[in-house]
Every structure is written in structure tokens, then in C-alpha cells.
């Protein structure tokens, strides 16, 4: 299989939606992906940093050099964190603020 893969940041609880849209599972990498020839728009919510724009509020932003700002977000707050644009890092088992995103809304978990 020599297809170019675009890996997604799809949380476990959204895997069925990703699969229904045509996303594929890479068992070796343990990540969902799409191929370069697929329409990426339906998968935008799981695509890296490009889809999270700051709301324009002045304040500190996560590092612009690709580093994640990790959060101490308890399980009960996960939906709130996600709604604010937080992302789950399955390897680190922690929520984080994507690079370039305003960290002010996440202050209670910093």
C-alpha cells in the first residue's frame, strides 16, 4: 500500500463518525487517517492546527513553533475543554491547547 496518508486527531468517542465519513484506521500507528486523494473538508475537525483560529481576544497564545501547551483538565471537564478548541493527545494522555491558539479560555487548567 503506497498511498499518502493524512493522519487525524480523532478522539475515540468520535471514531464512528470518522469511519462513516470514509476515514480509515491504521492499526500500526493506532490513528485514523484519510488519503491525499480524499476530500479533507469533512475531516477538518480532526485535522491538526489549521482549523483552530483564535477568537481575536488579546492574551497569551500557545507557542507558534508547533509545541503543545498541555492542560491539567479533569475528565469531567473534557467536553468544555473540547468545545473551547482543546485537543486530546492520546500518547501523552492529556488535553492540550494547539499551537497558536489563545490560552486564556483554558486558564483554569494551566
CNS distance restraints for C-alpha pairs under 8 A (distance, minus, plus):
assign (resid   3 and name CA) (resid  35 and name CA) 6.49 0.50 0.50
assign (resid   3 and name CA) (resid  36 and name CA) 7.58 0.50 0.50
assign (resid   4 and name CA) (resid  35 and name CA) 5.61 0.50 0.50
assign (resid   4 and name CA) (resid  36 and name CA) 5.55 0.50 0.50
assign (resid   5 and name CA) (resid  33 and name CA) 6.10 0.50 0.50
assign (resid   5 and name CA) (resid  34 and name CA) 5.79 0.50 0.50
assign (resid   5 and name CA) (resid  35 and name CA) 4.67 0.50 0.50
assign (resid   5 and name CA) (resid  36 and name CA) 6.15 0.50 0.50
assign (resid   6 and name CA) (resid  33 and name CA) 5.30 0.50 0.50
assign (resid   6 and name CA) (resid  34 and name CA) 5.28 0.50 0.50
assign (resid   6 and name CA) (resid  35 and name CA) 5.89 0.50 0.50
assign (resid   6 and name CA) (resid  36 and name CA) 6.54 0.50 0.50
assign (resid   7 and name CA) (resid  31 and name CA) 6.57 0.50 0.50
assign (resid   7 and name CA) (resid  32 and name CA) 5.93 0.50 0.50
assign (resid   7 and name CA) (resid  33 and name CA) 4.18 0.50 0.50
assign (resid   7 and name CA) (resid  34 and name CA) 6.59 0.50 0.50
assign (resid   7 and name CA) (resid  47 and name CA) 7.66 0.50 0.50
assign (resid   8 and name CA) (resid  31 and name CA) 6.77 0.50 0.50
assign (resid   8 and name CA) (resid  32 and name CA) 5.41 0.50 0.50
assign (resid   8 and name CA) (resid  33 and name CA) 5.25 0.50 0.50
assign (resid   8 and name CA) (resid  34 and name CA) 7.59 0.50 0.50
assign (resid   8 and name CA) (resid  43 and name CA) 7.81 0.50 0.50
assign (resid   8 and name CA) (resid  46 and name CA) 5.17 0.50 0.50
assign (resid   8 and name CA) (resid  47 and name CA) 5.40 0.50 0.50
assign (resid   8 and name CA) (resid  48 and name CA) 7.14 0.50 0.50
assign (resid   9 and name CA) (resid  31 and name CA) 7.55 0.50 0.50
assign (resid   9 and name CA) (resid  32 and name CA) 7.38 0.50 0.50
assign (resid   9 and name CA) (resid  46 and name CA) 4.72 0.50 0.50
assign (resid   9 and name CA) (resid  47 and name CA) 6.25 0.50 0.50
assign (resid   9 and name CA) (resid  48 and name CA) 6.78 0.50 0.50
assign (resid   9 and name CA) (resid  87 and name CA) 7.88 0.50 0.50
assign (resid   9 and name CA) (resid  88 and name CA) 7.68 0.50 0.50
assign (resid  10 and name CA) (resid  14 and name CA) 6.37 0.50 0.50
assign (resid  10 and name CA) (resid  15 and name CA) 6.54 0.50 0.50
assign (resid  10 and name CA) (resid  18 and name CA) 7.41 0.50 0.50
assign (resid  10 and name CA) (resid  31 and name CA) 7.68 0.50 0.50
assign (resid  10 and name CA) (resid  32 and name CA) 6.59 0.50 0.50
assign (resid  10 and name CA) (resid  46 and name CA) 5.33 0.50 0.50
assign (resid  11 and name CA) (resid  15 and name CA) 6.60 0.50 0.50
assign (resid  11 and name CA) (resid  88 and name CA) 6.97 0.50 0.50
assign (resid  14 and name CA) (resid  18 and name CA) 6.40 0.50 0.50
assign (resid  15 and name CA) (resid  19 and name CA) 6.04 0.50 0.50
assign (resid  16 and name CA) (resid  20 and name CA) 6.07 0.50 0.50
assign (resid  17 and name CA) (resid  21 and name CA) 6.35 0.50 0.50
assign (resid  18 and name CA) (resid  22 and name CA) 6.61 0.50 0.50
assign (resid  18 and name CA) (resid  23 and name CA) 5.20 0.50 0.50
assign (resid  18 and name CA) (resid  24 and name CA) 7.98 0.50 0.50
assign (resid  18 and name CA) (resid  32 and name CA) 7.87 0.50 0.50
assign (resid  18 and name CA) (resid  43 and name CA) 7.30 0.50 0.50
assign (resid  19 and name CA) (resid  23 and name CA) 4.66 0.50 0.50
assign (resid  19 and name CA) (resid  24 and name CA) 6.36 0.50 0.50
assign (resid  21 and name CA) (resid  42 and name CA) 7.07 0.50 0.50
assign (resid  21 and name CA) (resid  43 and name CA) 7.87 0.50 0.50
assign (resid  22 and name CA) (resid  34 and name CA) 7.60 0.50 0.50
assign (resid  23 and name CA) (resid  32 and name CA) 6.34 0.50 0.50
assign (resid  23 and name CA) (resid  33 and name CA) 5.74 0.50 0.50
assign (resid  23 and name CA) (resid  34 and name CA) 5.37 0.50 0.50
assign (resid  24 and name CA) (resid  32 and name CA) 5.47 0.50 0.50
assign (resid  24 and name CA) (resid  33 and name CA) 5.31 0.50 0.50
assign (resid  24 and name CA) (resid  34 and name CA) 6.14 0.50 0.50
assign (resid  25 and name CA) (resid  30 and name CA) 7.12 0.50 0.50
assign (resid  25 and name CA) (resid  31 and name CA) 5.95 0.50 0.50
assign (resid  25 and name CA) (resid  32 and name CA) 4.48 0.50 0.50
assign (resid  25 and name CA) (resid  33 and name CA) 6.27 0.50 0.50
assign (resid  26 and name CA) (resid  30 and name CA) 5.51 0.50 0.50
assign (resid  26 and name CA) (resid  31 and name CA) 5.47 0.50 0.50
assign (resid  26 and name CA) (resid  32 and name CA) 6.06 0.50 0.50
assign (resid  26 and name CA) (resid  33 and name CA) 7.08 0.50 0.50
assign (resid  27 and name CA) (resid  31 and name CA) 7.00 0.50 0.50
assign (resid  34 and name CA) (resid  38 and name CA) 6.50 0.50 0.50
assign (resid  34 and name CA) (resid  40 and name CA) 7.57 0.50 0.50
assign (resid  40 and name CA) (resid  44 and name CA) 6.35 0.50 0.50
assign (resid  43 and name CA) (resid  47 and name CA) 6.50 0.50 0.50
assign (resid  44 and name CA) (resid  51 and name CA) 6.61 0.50 0.50
assign (resid  45 and name CA) (resid  51 and name CA) 6.97 0.50 0.50
assign (resid  47 and name CA) (resid  51 and name CA) 7.04 0.50 0.50
assign (resid  49 and name CA) (resid  98 and name CA) 6.17 0.50 0.50
assign (resid  49 and name CA) (resid  99 and name CA) 6.82 0.50 0.50
assign (resid  52 and name CA) (resid  85 and name CA) 6.77 0.50 0.50
assign (resid  52 and name CA) (resid  98 and name CA) 7.82 0.50 0.50
assign (resid  52 and name CA) (resid 101 and name CA) 6.88 0.50 0.50
assign (resid  53 and name CA) (resid 101 and name CA) 6.70 0.50 0.50
assign (resid  54 and name CA) (resid 100 and name CA) 7.69 0.50 0.50
assign (resid  54 and name CA) (resid 101 and name CA) 5.41 0.50 0.50
assign (resid  54 and name CA) (resid 102 and name CA) 5.73 0.50 0.50
assign (resid  55 and name CA) (resid 102 and name CA) 7.73 0.50 0.50
assign (resid  57 and name CA) (resid 102 and name CA) 7.58 0.50 0.50
assign (resid  58 and name CA) (resid 102 and name CA) 7.95 0.50 0.50
assign (resid  59 and name CA) (resid 102 and name CA) 6.43 0.50 0.50
assign (resid  59 and name CA) (resid 103 and name CA) 7.29 0.50 0.50
assign (resid  59 and name CA) (resid 104 and name CA) 6.12 0.50 0.50
assign (resid  60 and name CA) (resid 102 and name CA) 5.81 0.50 0.50
assign (resid  60 and name CA) (resid 103 and name CA) 5.78 0.50 0.50
assign (resid  60 and name CA) (resid 104 and name CA) 6.45 0.50 0.50
assign (resid  61 and name CA) (resid  99 and name CA) 7.60 0.50 0.50
assign (resid  61 and name CA) (resid 100 and name CA) 5.50 0.50 0.50
assign (resid  61 and name CA) (resid 101 and name CA) 5.23 0.50 0.50
assign (resid  61 and name CA) (resid 102 and name CA) 4.07 0.50 0.50
assign (resid  61 and name CA) (resid 103 and name CA) 5.16 0.50 0.50
assign (resid  61 and name CA) (resid 104 and name CA) 7.66 0.50 0.50
assign (resid  62 and name CA) (resid  67 and name CA) 7.62 0.50 0.50
assign (resid  62 and name CA) (resid  68 and name CA) 6.91 0.50 0.50
assign (resid  62 and name CA) (resid  69 and name CA) 5.91 0.50 0.50
assign (resid  62 and name CA) (resid  97 and name CA) 6.48 0.50 0.50
assign (resid  62 and name CA) (resid  98 and name CA) 6.59 0.50 0.50
assign (resid  62 and name CA) (resid  99 and name CA) 4.88 0.50 0.50
assign (resid  62 and name CA) (resid 100 and name CA) 4.90 0.50 0.50
assign (resid  62 and name CA) (resid 101 and name CA) 5.41 0.50 0.50
assign (resid  62 and name CA) (resid 102 and name CA) 6.23 0.50 0.50
assign (resid  62 and name CA) (resid 103 and name CA) 6.04 0.50 0.50
assign (resid  63 and name CA) (resid  67 and name CA) 5.72 0.50 0.50
assign (resid  63 and name CA) (resid  68 and name CA) 7.03 0.50 0.50
assign (resid  63 and name CA) (resid  69 and name CA) 7.38 0.50 0.50
assign (resid  63 and name CA) (resid  99 and name CA) 5.08 0.50 0.50
assign (resid  63 and name CA) (resid 100 and name CA) 5.69 0.50 0.50
assign (resid  64 and name CA) (resid  99 and name CA) 5.12 0.50 0.50
assign (resid  64 and name CA) (resid 100 and name CA) 4.77 0.50 0.50
assign (resid  65 and name CA) (resid  99 and name CA) 6.91 0.50 0.50
assign (resid  66 and name CA) (resid  98 and name CA) 7.87 0.50 0.50
assign (resid  66 and name CA) (resid  99 and name CA) 5.25 0.50 0.50
assign (resid  67 and name CA) (resid  98 and name CA) 7.65 0.50 0.50
assign (resid  67 and name CA) (resid  99 and name CA) 5.80 0.50 0.50
assign (resid  68 and name CA) (resid  96 and name CA) 5.97 0.50 0.50
assign (resid  68 and name CA) (resid  97 and name CA) 5.95 0.50 0.50
assign (resid  68 and name CA) (resid  98 and name CA) 5.49 0.50 0.50
assign (resid  68 and name CA) (resid  99 and name CA) 5.63 0.50 0.50
assign (resid  69 and name CA) (resid  96 and name CA) 5.26 0.50 0.50
assign (resid  69 and name CA) (resid  97 and name CA) 5.07 0.50 0.50
assign (resid  69 and name CA) (resid  98 and name CA) 6.84 0.50 0.50
assign (resid  69 and name CA) (resid  99 and name CA) 7.33 0.50 0.50
assign (resid  70 and name CA) (resid  94 and name CA) 6.66 0.50 0.50
assign (resid  70 and name CA) (resid  95 and name CA) 5.96 0.50 0.50
assign (resid  70 and name CA) (resid  96 and name CA) 4.11 0.50 0.50
assign (resid  70 and name CA) (resid  97 and name CA) 6.39 0.50 0.50
assign (resid  70 and name CA) (resid 110 and name CA) 7.42 0.50 0.50
assign (resid  71 and name CA) (resid  94 and name CA) 6.73 0.50 0.50
assign (resid  71 and name CA) (resid  95 and name CA) 5.43 0.50 0.50
assign (resid  71 and name CA) (resid  96 and name CA) 5.26 0.50 0.50
assign (resid  71 and name CA) (resid  97 and name CA) 7.38 0.50 0.50
assign (resid  71 and name CA) (resid 106 and name CA) 7.83 0.50 0.50
assign (resid  71 and name CA) (resid 109 and name CA) 5.21 0.50 0.50
assign (resid  71 and name CA) (resid 110 and name CA) 5.23 0.50 0.50
assign (resid  72 and name CA) (resid  94 and name CA) 7.37 0.50 0.50
assign (resid  72 and name CA) (resid  95 and name CA) 7.28 0.50 0.50
assign (resid  72 and name CA) (resid 109 and name CA) 4.86 0.50 0.50
assign (resid  72 and name CA) (resid 110 and name CA) 6.21 0.50 0.50
assign (resid  73 and name CA) (resid  77 and name CA) 6.27 0.50 0.50
assign (resid  73 and name CA) (resid  78 and name CA) 6.74 0.50 0.50
assign (resid  73 and name CA) (resid  81 and name CA) 7.51 0.50 0.50
assign (resid  73 and name CA) (resid  94 and name CA) 7.60 0.50 0.50
assign (resid  73 and name CA) (resid  95 and name CA) 6.49 0.50 0.50
assign (resid  73 and name CA) (resid 109 and name CA) 5.34 0.50 0.50
assign (resid  74 and name CA) (resid  78 and name CA) 6.70 0.50 0.50
assign (resid  77 and name CA) (resid  81 and name CA) 6.22 0.50 0.50
assign (resid  78 and name CA) (resid  82 and name CA) 6.05 0.50 0.50
assign (resid  79 and name CA) (resid  83 and name CA) 6.09 0.50 0.50
assign (resid  80 and name CA) (resid  84 and name CA) 6.36 0.50 0.50
assign (resid  81 and name CA) (resid  85 and name CA) 6.60 0.50 0.50
assign (resid  81 and name CA) (resid  86 and name CA) 5.19 0.50 0.50
assign (resid  81 and name CA) (resid  87 and name CA) 7.88 0.50 0.50
assign (resid  81 and name CA) (resid  95 and name CA) 7.86 0.50 0.50
assign (resid  81 and name CA) (resid 106 and name CA) 7.31 0.50 0.50
assign (resid  82 and name CA) (resid  86 and name CA) 4.65 0.50 0.50
assign (resid  82 and name CA) (resid  87 and name CA) 6.28 0.50 0.50
assign (resid  84 and name CA) (resid 105 and name CA) 7.08 0.50 0.50
assign (resid  84 and name CA) (resid 106 and name CA) 7.79 0.50 0.50
assign (resid  85 and name CA) (resid  97 and name CA) 7.26 0.50 0.50
assign (resid  85 and name CA) (resid  98 and name CA) 7.95 0.50 0.50
assign (resid  86 and name CA) (resid  95 and name CA) 6.37 0.50 0.50
assign (resid  86 and name CA) (resid  96 and name CA) 5.61 0.50 0.50
assign (resid  86 and name CA) (resid  97 and name CA) 5.07 0.50 0.50
assign (resid  86 and name CA) (resid  98 and name CA) 6.88 0.50 0.50
assign (resid  87 and name CA) (resid  95 and name CA) 5.48 0.50 0.50
assign (resid  87 and name CA) (resid  96 and name CA) 5.36 0.50 0.50
assign (resid  87 and name CA) (resid  97 and name CA) 6.39 0.50 0.50
assign (resid  87 and name CA) (resid  98 and name CA) 6.89 0.50 0.50
assign (resid  88 and name CA) (resid  93 and name CA) 7.16 0.50 0.50
assign (resid  88 and name CA) (resid  94 and name CA) 5.93 0.50 0.50
assign (resid  88 and name CA) (resid  95 and name CA) 4.45 0.50 0.50
assign (resid  88 and name CA) (resid  96 and name CA) 6.32 0.50 0.50
assign (resid  89 and name CA) (resid  93 and name CA) 5.56 0.50 0.50
assign (resid  89 and name CA) (resid  94 and name CA) 5.46 0.50 0.50
assign (resid  89 and name CA) (resid  95 and name CA) 6.00 0.50 0.50
assign (resid  89 and name CA) (resid  96 and name CA) 7.05 0.50 0.50
assign (resid  90 and name CA) (resid  94 and name CA) 7.00 0.50 0.50
assign (resid  97 and name CA) (resid 101 and name CA) 6.45 0.50 0.50
assign (resid  97 and name CA) (resid 102 and name CA) 7.99 0.50 0.50
assign (resid  97 and name CA) (resid 103 and name CA) 6.75 0.50 0.50
assign (resid  97 and name CA) (resid 106 and name CA) 7.86 0.50 0.50
assign (resid 103 and name CA) (resid 107 and name CA) 6.50 0.50 0.50
assign (resid 106 and name CA) (resid 110 and name CA) 6.57 0.50 0.50
